[in-house]
Every structure is written in structure tokens, then in C-alpha cells.
Amino acid sequence: MFFGTSPIEAQLCAGREIVVIGGGNSAGQGVVYLASHAKHVHLLVRGSGLESSMSRYLIDRIANLPNVTLYTETNVVSVAGDVNGLAVVNCEGVAGTRSFSVRYLFLFTGAEPNTSWLKGCNVMTDENGFVLTGAKVHRGSDDGDRTLETNVPGVFAIGDVRSGSTKRVAAAVGEGAAVVAQIHQLQSRRPMSVGGNLLTLEQ
């Protein structure tokens, strides 16, 4: 199971059938890239089509690829494996149940952030539910080392869940490295007390 594409994944899929789940631009870009290596790409989406979630140019490119099949209103209900890894992806949809015998499954989901649980934490989100950070909540004040900090001091957000992020794996990894430095900056600004083996940060 993969959450992105690179030449490594493309080489693994060479001459094989694969399944891609997702209807956004990331899924579309992944399908176009993988289709140039894989024997066949099965694209599964929950919606009735791609028009509401994918750019027109990607929809047109996918439609012109002979080794890509789009399955709309389709949900994965289970996966099964064997000693070699993934073996079967089981789905159901308007056309009934269907199983794909594949070794590689690509997930390009998550266009809607799972942040409803933050409502009781006072962490601010934008109108789409993505977490606000940096100048958007600090009004630009001392934002140089607070770009990933939310409106709640000491609470940071990185990756796809953050409002304004580029929604790419490499960018999320970069933010993961950057946030460590910002946490260290936060700790250096706070008085610390040490008691025995216990180190506490004073609020």
C-alpha cells in the first residue's frame, strides 16, 4: 500500500495491474504517471464522477489512456493478503461487488480534513476545516519562528491538515523537520525548572 508515487513505485508496478483510490488532483496525477508503467490502472472513486474534484486537463488525459478504467460510486470494503503481501482488493458499488487481484494499492484520499475533534480544543480552522497556523492566527507578530504554530500556544500543525499547505508528501516531511526547530524555539522562550529527574515547562 502506497500514499504517493515515485520512480521506485513505478518500477515495482511495471507490467502489473494496480488499484488507485481517490478522485482529486493527486490521484489524477498519480494515475497518469503510473499508467505509463503499469499494465492496467483501476481507478476507484466514491462519487458519481471526477468533474467536481479533479482538474479538467487531468480528466481528459485519463479518459485518453487505454489502460485506465474508472469505477464510480465504488467503495473498498476489504483487502486480503498472503505471504507475499497484498493479494485482493474487494469493492462494492452500483454495479455490484468486484474483486481486484493486485499486489499494489495506492491511496490518494484525504481531501476533506478529519479535524472535527478539534472543536473542543479551541484550535482554529478555516471554513473547510483545515488548521490555521502562522500569520493567519498570530496576525504576523513574531511569525518567523511560529509559522507552524496554531492559535493555541505550544500546539503545532503540519502536513495536509494545515491550511495553505501544498498537500504533497515531500512538503509534509519538510514541515515535520521545520516544526522541531520551532518547538525548540518555543522551549527556549519559556522558563524551565528541574526537579530531580523531572523536567517541566512553566506555562
MODA-V557715 format. One record per pair of residues at least 6 apart in sequence whose ideal C-beta (glycine too) atoms are under 8 Angstrom apart, sorted by the first residue. I is the first residue (numbers start at 0). J is the second residue. Records with the same first field share a line. If there is no record, write none. Layout:
I = J / J
This chain:
0 = 85 / 103 / 104 / 105 / 106
1 = 8 / 103 / 104 / 105 / 106
2 = 105 / 106 / 107 / 168
3 = 29 / 168
4 = 28 / 29 / 32 / 33 / 105
8 = 33 / 103 / 105
9 = 32 / 33 / 35 / 36 / 37
10 = 36
11 = 103
12 = 33 / 36 / 37 / 103
13 = 36 / 37
14 = 37 / 38
15 = 37 / 38 / 101 / 102 / 103
16 = 37 / 38 / 39 / 40 / 41 / 99 / 100 / 101
17 = 33 / 37 / 39 / 40 / 41 / 101 / 102 / 103 / 104 / 105
18 = 40 / 41 / 43 / 88 / 99 / 101 / 103 / 104 / 105
19 = 26 / 29 / 30 / 33 / 40 / 41 / 42 / 43 / 104 / 105 / 107
20 = 26 / 43 / 44 / 75 / 104 / 105 / 106 / 107 / 108
21 = 29 / 44 / 105 / 106 / 107 / 108 / 110
22 = 44 / 45 / 46 / 49 / 52 / 53
23 = 52 / 53 / 107 / 110
24 = 53 / 54 / 57
25 = 107 / 166 / 167
26 = 42 / 44 / 53 / 105 / 107
27 = 49 / 53 / 54 / 57 / 58 / 60 / 61
28 = 57
29 = 105 / 107
30 = 40 / 42 / 61 / 64 / 67
31 = 57 / 60 / 61 / 64
33 = 40 / 105
34 = 40 / 61 / 64 / 66 / 67
37 = 66
38 = 66
39 = 66 / 67 / 68
40 = 64 / 66 / 67 / 68
41 = 68 / 70 / 99 / 101
42 = 61 / 67 / 68 / 69 / 70
43 = 70 / 73 / 74 / 75 / 90
44 = 52 / 69 / 70 / 71 / 72 / 73
45 = 72 / 73 / 74
46 = 52 / 71 / 72
47 = 71 / 72
48 = 71
49 = 57 / 58 / 61 / 69
50 = 58
52 = 110
61 = 67 / 69
70 = 90 / 92 / 94 / 97
71 = 92 / 93
72 = 92 / 93
73 = 90 / 91 / 92 / 93 / 94 / 97
74 = 90 / 91 / 92
75 = 88 / 89 / 90
76 = 89 / 90 / 91 / 96
77 = 89
78 = 85 / 87 / 88 / 89 / 104
79 = 85 / 86 / 87 / 89
80 = 86 / 87
83 = 102
84 = 102
85 = 101 / 102 / 103 / 104
86 = 100 / 101 / 102
87 = 98 / 99 / 100 / 101
88 = 98 / 99 / 101 / 104
89 = 96 / 97 / 98
90 = 96 / 97 / 98 / 99
91 = 97
109 = 159
111 = 127 / 128
112 = 124 / 127 / 128 / 129 / 130 / 159 / 160
113 = 160
114 = 124 / 128 / 129 / 130 / 160
115 = 128
117 = 124 / 130
120 = 151 / 154
121 = 150 / 151
122 = 130 / 149 / 150 / 151 / 154 / 156
123 = 130 / 131 / 136 / 149 / 150
124 = 130 / 131 / 162
125 = 131 / 135 / 162
127 = 162
129 = 160 / 161 / 162 / 163 / 164
130 = 149 / 156 / 160 / 161 / 162
131 = 149 / 150 / 162
132 = 146 / 147 / 148 / 149 / 155 / 156 / 161 / 162 / 163
133 = 142 / 145 / 146 / 147 / 148
134 = 142 / 146
135 = 162 / 163
136 = 148 / 149 / 150
137 = 145 / 148 / 150
144 = 180 / 181 / 184
145 = 181
146 = 177 / 181
147 = 155 / 156 / 157 / 161 / 174 / 177 / 178 / 181
148 = 154 / 155 / 181 / 185
149 = 155 / 156
152 = 185
153 = 185
155 = 178 / 181 / 182
157 = 164 / 171 / 174 / 175 / 177 / 178
158 = 164 / 170 / 171 / 174 / 175
159 = 166 / 171
161 = 174
164 = 170 / 171 / 174
186 = 200
189 = 200 / 201 / 202
190 = 201
191 = 198 / 199 / 200 / 201
192 = 199 / 201
193 = 199
